[in-house]
Amino acid sequence: MTTTDSALCEFFSVAGKTVLVTGGSRGIGLAIAEGFVRAGARVYICSRSEDACAAAAKELSRYGECHALAANLSSAEECRSLAAQIAERETRLDVLVNNAGAIWAERLEEYPESGWDKVFNLNVKGPFFLVQSLLPLLKAAAAPERPARVITVGSIDGLHIPSHETYAYSSSKAAVHQLSKHLADQLAPFSITVNVIAPGMFNSKMLKGTLEQHGEETMLAPVPLKRFANGTDMAGTAIFLASPAGSYITGAVLPVDGGTATTL
Ligand SMILES: NC(=O)c1ccc[n+]([C@@H]2O[C@H](COP(=O)([O-])OP(=O)(O)OC[C@H]3O[C@@H](n4cnc5c(N)ncnc54)[C@H](OP(=O)(O)O)[C@@H]3O)[C@@H](O)[C@H]2O)c1
């Protein structure tokens, strides 16, 4: 190993950490989970579909250690049940990545209550009750020089006004950004950092419908860097926030959006 390699390992290593990535079966969560597995962490992924999750964990196990757990994180009860399953297997959790999320688009006149409930239950209530339920394991991993980390995947739609009629989604993302800052303040005395990654557009199942409707050229027009976010952008940012280099950052909302919201 060269001096440069060893310095990079020292700054950015997440090897040996225990990590939970919610919604890790596809899209951004899968990219983040793959990044941690390849970097030597022991990773748990969860989603509602047991089969999809198991298939993703099997695929990622080619690179290292990855386990699948099924859970619907829209209810406090299932958040507690997932935390209990982790506690049966682990004595500490170094990194929680709250990534699972849902979107709902509908004209203002027709926007249903069920859309609000679906989006807020998963995007805001879920991360809160998962942090609450996993607190003992996060505290067990935490130390002043090596804090435990909560990383929540928000969205630039919580920072700017999206052009699509996704009222509950943009509001939920602004809410989860604020919730994360509030938790960062509360959990700092326990050496737990809480930060948000706010992605721009990532070509996943969530974006599929909008992309098919509007086309790539139109969608990329407002993006200064003229491309979608990719797996390296997502995993690299999460690993940075979870690494020694990210130890002194808390309460931050980090846009990873090719300049879409940051250059407005
Ligand atoms: N794609 C983008 O352009 C973009 C931009 C900004 C922010 N984001 C945010 O990034 C995160 C990931 O989005 P994505 O684009 O990767 O979405 P995606 O492809 O739809 O993946 C969502 C993941 O969450 C899981 N999930 C959905 N509902 C769940 C529930 N009730 N309980 C547990 N897991 C659930 C899904 O698996 P199951 O269906 O099996 O449960 C899947 O693993 C979300 O928070 C999203 O808001 C995305």
The ligand as an SDF file (V2000), in Angstrom:
LIG
                    3D

 48 52  0  0  0  0  0  0  0  0999 V2000
  -34.7770    9.0900   -7.9980 N   0  0  0  0  0  0  0  0  0  0  0  0
  -34.6220   10.3830   -7.8210 C   0  0  0  0  0  0  0  0  0  0  0  0
  -34.4970   11.1640   -8.7850 O   0  0  0  0  0  0  0  0  0  0  0  0
  -34.5850   10.9550   -6.4180 C   0  0  0  0  0  0  0  0  0  0  0  0
  -34.2720   12.3130   -6.2680 C   0  0  0  0  0  0  0  0  0  0  0  0
  -34.2110   12.8550   -5.0020 C   0  0  0  0  0  0  0  0  0  0  0  0
  -34.4470   12.0550   -3.8920 C   0  0  0  0  0  0  0  0  0  0  0  0
  -34.7610   10.7420   -4.0630 N   0  0  0  0  0  0  0  0  0  0  0  0
  -34.9920    9.9440   -2.8410 C   0  0  0  0  0  0  0  0  0  0  0  0
  -34.1180    8.8450   -2.8290 O   0  0  0  0  0  0  0  0  0  0  0  0
  -34.6990    7.7640   -2.0990 C   0  0  0  0  0  0  0  0  0  0  0  0
  -34.6550    6.5100   -2.9650 C   0  0  0  0  0  0  0  0  0  0  0  0
  -35.3900    6.7580   -4.1490 O   0  0  0  0  0  0  0  0  0  0  0  0
  -35.2330    5.8820   -5.4680 P   0  0  0  0  0  0  0  0  0  0  0  0
  -35.3170    6.8230   -6.6060 O   0  0  0  0  0  0  0  0  0  0  0  0
  -34.0900    4.9550   -5.3540 O   0  0  0  0  0  0  0  0  0  0  0  0
  -36.6360    5.0960   -5.3890 O   0  0  0  0  0  0  0  0  0  0  0  0
  -37.0600    3.6270   -5.8310 P   0  0  0  0  0  0  0  0  0  0  0  0
  -36.2670    3.1410   -6.9700 O   0  0  0  0  0  0  0  0  0  0  0  0
  -38.5360    3.6740   -5.9360 O   0  0  0  0  0  0  0  0  0  0  0  0
  -36.6380    2.7310   -4.5540 O   0  0  0  0  0  0  0  0  0  0  0  0
  -37.3320    2.8680   -3.3370 C   0  0  0  0  0  0  0  0  0  0  0  0
  -36.8410    1.8220   -2.3570 C   0  0  0  0  0  0  0  0  0  0  0  0
  -37.5990    1.9700   -1.1500 O   0  0  0  0  0  0  0  0  0  0  0  0
  -38.2950    0.7350   -0.8640 C   0  0  0  0  0  0  0  0  0  0  0  0
  -39.5760    1.0460   -0.2380 N   0  0  0  0  0  0  0  0  0  0  0  0
  -40.6530    1.6620   -0.8170 C   0  0  0  0  0  0  0  0  0  0  0  0
  -41.6580    1.7380    0.0570 N   0  0  0  0  0  0  0  0  0  0  0  0
  -41.2150    1.1600    1.2190 C   0  0  0  0  0  0  0  0  0  0  0  0
  -41.7950    0.9380    2.5000 C   0  0  0  0  0  0  0  0  0  0  0  0
  -43.0660    1.3130    2.7760 N   0  0  0  0  0  0  0  0  0  0  0  0
  -41.0430    0.3420    3.4490 N   0  0  0  0  0  0  0  0  0  0  0  0
  -39.7710   -0.0520    3.1890 C   0  0  0  0  0  0  0  0  0  0  0  0
  -39.1750    0.1290    1.9930 N   0  0  0  0  0  0  0  0  0  0  0  0
  -39.8860    0.7300    1.0290 C   0  0  0  0  0  0  0  0  0  0  0  0
  -38.4330    0.0370   -2.2230 C   0  0  0  0  0  0  0  0  0  0  0  0
  -38.5960   -1.3620   -2.1310 O   0  0  0  0  0  0  0  0  0  0  0  0
  -40.0720   -2.0430   -1.9900 P   0  0  0  0  0  0  0  0  0  0  0  0
  -40.9300   -1.4680   -3.0610 O   0  0  0  0  0  0  0  0  0  0  0  0
  -39.8060   -3.5080   -2.1440 O   0  0  0  0  0  0  0  0  0  0  0  0
  -40.5490   -1.7230   -0.6120 O   0  0  0  0  0  0  0  0  0  0  0  0
  -37.0720    0.3960   -2.8360 C   0  0  0  0  0  0  0  0  0  0  0  0
  -36.0790   -0.4430   -2.2930 O   0  0  0  0  0  0  0  0  0  0  0  0
  -36.1070    8.2170   -1.7360 C   0  0  0  0  0  0  0  0  0  0  0  0
  -36.1330    8.7060   -0.4250 O   0  0  0  0  0  0  0  0  0  0  0  0
  -36.3690    9.3360   -2.7470 C   0  0  0  0  0  0  0  0  0  0  0  0
  -37.3330   10.2530   -2.2740 O   0  0  0  0  0  0  0  0  0  0  0  0
  -34.8350   10.1770   -5.2950 C   0  0  0  0  0  0  0  0  0  0  0  0
  1  2  1  0
  2  3  2  0
  2  4  1  0
  4  5  1  0
  4 48  2  0
  5  6  2  0
  6  7  1  0
  7  8  2  0
  8  9  1  0
  8 48  1  0
  9 10  1  0
  9 46  1  0
 10 11  1  0
 11 12  1  0
 11 44  1  0
 12 13  1  0
 13 14  1  0
 14 15  2  0
 14 16  1  0
 14 17  1  0
 17 18  1  0
 18 19  2  0
 18 20  1  0
 18 21  1  0
 21 22  1  0
 22 23  1  0
 23 24  1  0
 23 42  1  0
 24 25  1  0
 25 26  1  0
 25 36  1  0
 26 27  1  0
 26 35  1  0
 27 28  2  0
 28 29  1  0
 29 30  1  0
 29 35  2  0
 30 31  1  0
 30 32  2  0
 32 33  1  0
 33 34  2  0
 34 35  1  0
 36 37  1  0
 36 42  1  0
 37 38  1  0
 38 39  2  0
 38 40  1  0
 38 41  1  0
 42 43  1  0
 44 45  1  0
 44 46  1  0
 46 47  1  0
M  CHG  2   8   1  16  -1
M  END
$$$$
